[in-house]
Amino acid sequence: MKILIIEDEPSLKEILERYLTQERYIVETAETYVEAMRKMEDYEYSCILLDIMLPDGSGLSLLKNLKALNKKDNVIIISAKDSVDDKVAGLELGADDYLTKPFDLSELNARIKSVIRRNQVGGQLSIVLGNVKLYPDKFEVHVNETPVELLRKEYDILHFFMIRPGYLVNKTNLAESVWGDHIDQVDNFDFIYAQIKNLRKKLKEAGASIEIKSVYGLGYRLVAE
């Protein structure tokens, strides 16, 4: 799950980035309105943490532009302003939650998981496809109720596909979502082939009824038997 932190206060941004990385999120940051707008236009995020007071613009304007782009990214406003008017404005513009600074990091993480779970899997604690069950909050995968041991990136890839069953996913989008926007600096996607090969082998050995199929020249699609 990929998070974008839009925050101009360096120490808070660093704390959030370090903590969420430890919680196994892929974390990207933006300090200004312009940088945030560029990233929101170019990439998709599981959740955006949005400070509404930025040095070169309003976070509420960013939120309005995000919705105008018809993007579905979850948004949690994080703000030092505890104004009812700001909360109402943010929620009416499409924010999923509003958290007033200072806040506890564990509460922030719980809220991130809640909005992602609510919007991606209808509030359920697990994602089920065929005989495969994935638990996002615990980073676990079971096939026929038996745990399957996956490496972190193998799990991230499977999670990415299981919330998009049947969708054709190209290599670039997969790489950006699982490895972050610095992926554009790599020369090729050989590492993706290796990760998917290993994931396929583990799913097959576990007797999974789902498979990640290659679509020649285009990308991959998760299908259920």
N, C-alpha and C positions, 0 to 999 in steps of 0.2 A: 504494500500500500504506500502510495507516494503522497507526501505532504509538502505544501508550499507555505513557508512562514513569511508573511509580509509584515516586517517590523523594522523600524529605523533605530531603535535603541540597541546599541551593540551588545551590551552585557546580557540583556534579556534574550536577544536573538541567539547568542552563543549558548546560553543555558538551555533554551528550547531545542536547539539543533542537537546538542549533545544528548539530552535526555531522550528525545524521540528516536534518535539513531540507536541508542541503547535498547529502546523498545521495539526494534526491528522494522522501523519505518525507513523508507527512502526519503531523505529530507533535502529540500532545496529552499533557498532563501532569496528575498528581494528586500531592498532597503528603501526604494523610492517608488513613486506612482508609475513612472515611466518603465522601470525595470519590471515591476509587477505586471503591468499591462502586457508587456512583451511576452512574459512567460505564460500568462493566462491564455494569450492568443495562440501560442505555439504548442503548448503541452496540456495534458489532462492530469488532474490530481484527484486522489481519493478524498482529500480534505484540504481546504485552504484556511489558514489561521490569519485573520485579517485585522490589522490595527487600523482604526478609522482616522487616525491623526498622523499623516505622513508629511514630510517636509515640502513636497512639491504637488500636493493634491489631497483630495479627500478619499478615504477608503470606501465611503458610501458611493462615491462616483465610480470607483472600481467595481463595486458590487453591481451597480446598475449596468455598466458596460459588459460585465460577465454574463448577465442574464440576457442582454441584448444580442450577444453572440450565440445564444441558445445553448450555452455550455451547462452541463449537469453536475459540475464539481460541487461537493458539499462545502459549506462555508460556516466557520465559527468566528464571530467577531470577538476580538480580544481588545479591550479598551480601558483606559484609566477613567473614562467618563462614565459615571454611573447615572446617566440621565435617562429618565423614562422615555423622553422624546427620541433620543438616539436609539434606544432599544427597539422602540416601535418602528422607527424608520428603517432600521437594519432588517428587522424581521419581515416588514412589509415589502422590502426590496428583494427578499428571497433568501436571507441568511437562515441557516438551520438552527443556530444557537447563538447565545451572547454571554460572554464571560468577562466579568469585571476584574481588572488588575487591582491588587496582587491576587494571584490564585495559586492553589496547590497543584503541582505537576501531575499528581495521581488523579485529581479531579479532571484536569484537562484531558488526560489520556482516556479516562472513562467516557467523557463527552465525545471525543473523537470516535471511539469505538461505537458509541451509541448512534451517532448520526450516520456513520458508514453502514452499520448493521441495518438501520431503519431504511435507508435508501437503496442499498444494494441487495439485501436479502430479506426485505419485508419484516425486519425486526427479529428474525430467527437467530438462534445461537449457532447454527451450523448451516452449511451449504451442502445440499444433497443432489447428486446426479448419478443415476444408476445405482450401483452398490457402493459408491464412494461417498464418504461423508468428510467434509473439511470443517474444522473448528477454528475460525479466524482469531478468536480471543486467546486460544491456547496454542496456536500454531501446530495443530495436530491433523493428521489425515488417517482415516480408517477405511479399510476395504472389508466388507462383510463383517464389520465391527472389530476387525483386527488391526491394530496400529501398524502403520507403514513408516519406516524411518526415511525421511528425506533430508537432504542438505538444504540450507537456507534458500538458495536460489532456485532449487528444484521445487521447494514449497511455494515460493513466490510466483513462479511460472504457473504452477497448477492453480493457485488461487486466482491469478489473472484470467486464466481460461475458464474456470468454473463459474465465474460471474458473467461470462460471455459465451455460454454454450451455443455452438453452431455458427458463431460469428467468424468471418474470415479476418485474421489478424496478420498484418504484414510485419516483417522482421524489425523494421525501424520503430514502429509503435510498441512492439513487445519490448525491445531493448530500452527505449526511453522510459517505459513504465516500470520495468523491473530493475534497471541499473541507473536511471536518472538521466538528466539532460546532458551530462558530460560525455554521453555515449557518442555524440557526434564527432568526437576527437579520435575515435578508433578507425582503423583501416578496413576491417572486415568484421563479419558476424560469426566467425568460426566458433567462438565461445558459446554462442546460442545453440548451434547445432549439437555441441557436446553436451550441454545441459539438458536439452530436450531428449537426446538419445538415452542418457542415463535415466531420466524421468520415465520415459516410455518403458524401459527395461524393468524398472521397479514396479510400475503399475501392472505390467503384464505378469510378472512373477507373483504378484499378490492376487491375481485373478480379477483385476478391475474390469468392469464392463464399459469403461470409457477409454478413448484413445485420442491422442493428438495426432492428427493426420496432416501430412504435407500437401500443400496445393502448389504444384510446380510453378516456379517463377513468381508466386504471389505471397505465400506465407504459410500459415497454419490454421487449422480449425479443430476444435474439440468436438468429438461426436460420441454419442452413446449407442451401444449395440442394442 
